[in-house]
Amino acid sequence: MDRREGPGRLGRVVITRQEVATRVTDLGLAIRRDYAGRFPLFVGVLKGALVFAADLFRAAALPSSLDFMGVSSYGGDARPSGIVRLTADLSMSIEGRDVIIVEDIIDTGRTIAYLRRNLATRHPRSLAFCVLLDKVARREVEVTVDYVGFAIPDEFVVGYGLDHDGYYRNLRDVAVLDPSASA
């Protein structure tokens, strides 16, 4: 595993880089099939979904656009704060567009619910959600997700874009992190 010094101690690998690559390819093929003849806008949610959004965008291989927005629901802790806030908005209009929101992880469901409410007011033609990781056990708000990479247990994970205090995003695997342990 690639390793970057940071807070916490990396534990076991939950999803290998090969498993991630295979699943992203499968998700891209499903999106390509579902959006054939359309020109969707992929919207990556920064910063965690950056790597996933780029790989998914290429895997879908559709005539499409890519944009990003920033949303935060985490404070300095490894758990969601319960408050969702927009930190960076889209650079283009989504009115009349088929929009696919690309998110790294669903935890409580609050961020996805916020995004659905916020973006629906902008009158997209359609709005779909694609997430890499789904922590079903942590769900507080019921949300519908159209494409899911992996269901994972309630453990704090890093890698493939997911971080702790800005570290570990560059790991190719998804691994458990014990943020209370020293690196």
N, C-alpha and C positions, 0 to 999 in steps of 0.2 A: 504494500500500500504506500502511495506517496504520502509523505508526512511533512507538515509544516508546523513549526513550534507555535503553540498557542495555549490558551487556558484549558484546563481539563485533561483527561486522559482518554485516548481512543480505546474503545473496546472492540468487540467482535464486529466483523463485517456482516451487515444485515442483507445487503444487496450488492452483488459484485458488479464490476464495470461491464462484464459481458452480459449479465442479466439486464442491466440498465439499457445497454445498446440494443439488445434484442427487443425489449419491450417498447422502447421509443420507436423503433422501426415498425413494430406492429401497430402502435397508435397512429403513426404517420400514414400507414396504409389504410387504416380505418377512416381517418379524416379525408384522405384522398378519395376514397370510395364515396363517402357521404357528401362531399362537397364537389363532386365531379361537375364540371360546367359552370361552377360559381367561382368567385374571386374573393375568398375570405380574408379578413384582417385578423392576424394573430396578435394578441395583446399579452405580452409577458409582464408578470407582476414582479417588480424589482424588490430586492436584488436577488432573492432566492431562486427565482425561476429563470434567470438569465441563461444559464447553461442549458437547461431543459428546453426552453423556448427556442434557442438557436438550433439545437439538434432536431427538435420536432418540426420546426419550420422547414429544414432541409429534408427530413424524412417524408414529409407530406408531399413535397415536390409538386405543388400546385402553383398556378399563377396567383399570387397573393401578395399581401403587404404585411409588414411587421412594425409594431409600435410597442412602447412600454409605458407603464404607469407604476408609481410607487405607492404602496399601501403598507402601513405598519400596525401591527397589533401586539407586538412584543415590546416590553420595556427592557431593562438590563437583565431580567431574569430569564430562565429557560422555559418559562410558561407564558402563555398569552396573557396580556394585561386586561382583556375584556373591552378595551377601548380601541376602535378602529379609526385610523385617520389617513387621509390622502396626503402623501408626501410629494408626489409628482404626477401631473396630469398628462393625458394623451396629447400628442402633437398634431392630431388630425381628427376630423369629425368622424363619428361612427354612424351618423344618420343614414338609414337605408342600406347599411352594410351587414353582411354576415360576419359576426364577430366570434372568435374563439379565444376565451380567456385562458391563459396558460399559467398555472399556479404550481408552486413547488410542493406544498403540503396542505392538507385540510386537517385541522385540529378540532377546535370547538365548532367551526362552521360560521363563525361571526364574520370573518373576512369575506368569504364567498357570498354570504347573504348581503353584506354591505355593497360589494361590487355589483351584484345582481340589481339591487335597488338603484344604485347610483347610475349605472350604465343604461338601465331600462328607460330612465328619464331622457336619455339622449336619442331615443327612437331608432335603435338598430333594426335591421330587417329580421335578424335572428341573433340569439345569444347562447353560446354553448360554453361549457367549462371542461377543461382538460387538466387533470392534476397528476403529478408524479406519485405522491404518497398520500394515503388516506388512513388517518388514525381514527377509526370508527369508534373505538372505546371512549374517546374524549369528546364526542359530539354533544353539544349543548343546543345547537340550532339545526333543525332538519334542513338539508340542502340537497338539491338534485345536481349530480355531476354526470356529464355525458361520457367522459372518457377518464378511466382511472388506470394508472400504471400499476401500483402495488398497494395492497392493504398491509399496514404494519402495526405491530403492538405499540402500546403506550410507553415508548422509550424516546429519549432525546437523541436525535440522529443528526449527523453532519455529513457533508460531502456532496458532490455533484450539485453544487450551488447553495446548499444549506450550510448555515454557519452557526457559530457561537461567538459573540462579540467580534464579528468580522473575520474570524479565523476558520480554516478548514473548507471553505467553498471550493478550493481547487482540487480536493480529493476526487479521484475518479470513482471510487466505491462509496456506498452509503454505509456509515458505521455508527455504532452507539457511542455516545460521549458521556463521560461522567464529569460534569462541570465542577464538581466539588473537589476532584482530585487534581493534583499538580501534574503538569506535563512532564 
